[in-house]
Amino acid sequence: MLESLFPNGSVHYLAGGVLLGVGVSLLYLTTGLVGGMSSVFSTTLSWVSKARFFHQPPMLGSRVWRLVYAAGVLVGAAMFTAAVPSSAFATGLPWWQLLAGGFLVGFGARLSRGCTSGHGICGMASLQLPSILAVLTFLVTGMITANLVVRIGAGA
């Protein structure tokens, strides 16, 4: 059954999940900070935007460590990219679909006041009801969307 769900194997998914869990756990255990990514963009905009929203004390107080956290994610991705053949990253999707998907994910993360890493890893681990509800919403919405995409013939 696993082969039908994961035709390319499941080890890399497991490894990625373990690495995410360890990284977020280390951040929390060593600093007490919650390692979600959706607020990185907003806190970064506090340096260039004069809008009041971006100058709230929580954003100003966390923008430096969040920027370092995001840089670590980019450096880690660059190291992984250097270690894995480039063909592993090929996609058949046009750029505009990737851009639209990124916009929708970003909008959803702001709407739910957190992303899958913040809610799914940190929030659920601390048994936060809003995070549990957010993750259930992410999963149900993803399943419905995936099935709709396949039904209309837009899937790969």
N, C-alpha and C positions, 0 to 999 in steps of 0.2 A: 504494500500500500504506500509506503514512503516513497518508492520510486515513481509512482504516478503523481504524487504531490510535489516531489522535488526531483524532476528529471535530471538536473545537473548536480545532484547531491545535496546533502543538508549540512555538511560539516562547516562550510563557510558561514552559513547562517548562525549556527551554534557558536562558532568562534566570535563572530561579530557581536552577538548578544552578550557573551561572557566579557568581551573587552569593554563594551558599553557599561555593563553593570559594574565591573571593577573600576573603571574610570570615574563614573559618577559616585560610586561608594567612597573612593579615595578622596575625591573633592569634598564630599560631605564630612567624612570622618576627620580629615585633617584641617578643615576650615569652617565647617558648619554651613557651607554654602550649597544651595540647590542648583544643580547643573542643567537647567533647561536652556534651550537655544533660542526660543522665539523672542526673548527680550534682548538678545544681543543687538539686533538691528535697531530697535527703539533706543537703547542706551547709546549706541554709536551715533545716532542722529542727534543726540543731545549736544554733540560738539559742533554741529553745523547748522542746526535749526534753531530759530528763536521761538518756535511754538511752545506755549506753556506746558502742553502735554509732555514734551520731552525733557522738561526741567523740573520734574517732580523729584523730591529728595531720594526716593528709592532708586530712580534711574541714575541720578548724578552720583550717588554713593556706590553704585555697582558697575559703572561703565568700564573702569580700568580692568578689573578682574574678568569681566565678561569678554572684553576685547582680547585679553590674553588667552582665555578659554577658547574663543573662536579661532585664534591663531594656532593653537594647539591642534584643533580639529583639522585645519587646513594643512598643517605640517604633517600630521598623521596620514591624511589622505594622499599627500604628495609622496610620502615614503612608501605607502602601499602601492601607489601607481608605479613607482620606480621598480618595485619588487615583482609586480604581476604583469604579464604580457598585455599590451594595449588592446588586443582583440577581446579581452574580457569585458571591456567597457563599451563595446559597440551597441548602438541602438538603432532601430529602424524608424524611430519617431522623428518627424520634422521639428525644427527648432521652435516653431510657434506653439506646438503642442506641449513641449517641455516648458516653455515660458508660461503658457496658460496654466499648466499643472502647478508650477511653482507659485504663481499668483494665488491660485485657489488654496493651496496648502498654507501659504502665508496668511491669507485672509482668515482661514479657519483657525489657525493658531492664535491670531489676535482675538478673534471672536470668542474662543474658548479660554482665553487668558492663559495660554500655555500650549506647549507642543507635545508630541509623543514622548520625547525624552523627559520633559519636565513632569508631565502628568503620568505617563506610562511607567517610568522607572522610579522617579523620586516620589511622586504623589501617591502612587499605589503602594509602594514599599512602606510608606508611613500611614497607610490606611486612611487617606483623605477622601471623604465621600465625593467632593467635587471632581477629584482626579479620576476616581473609579467611574463616575458617570461620564466624564469626558472621554475616557478610553473606550467605554462601551459605545458611545456615540461615534467615535472614530472608526471602530471596527464595523458597526452596522452600516454606516455611510459608505465605507470602503467596499464592503461586500455587495451592497446594492449597486454602487457605481460600477464595479467590476462586472457584475452580471449584466447590467444595462449595456455596457460597452461591448461585451461579447454578443449580446442579442442584436444590436444594431450593426454588427459586423465591423466595428472599428478596432477591435483587438488585434494584436499582432499574431 
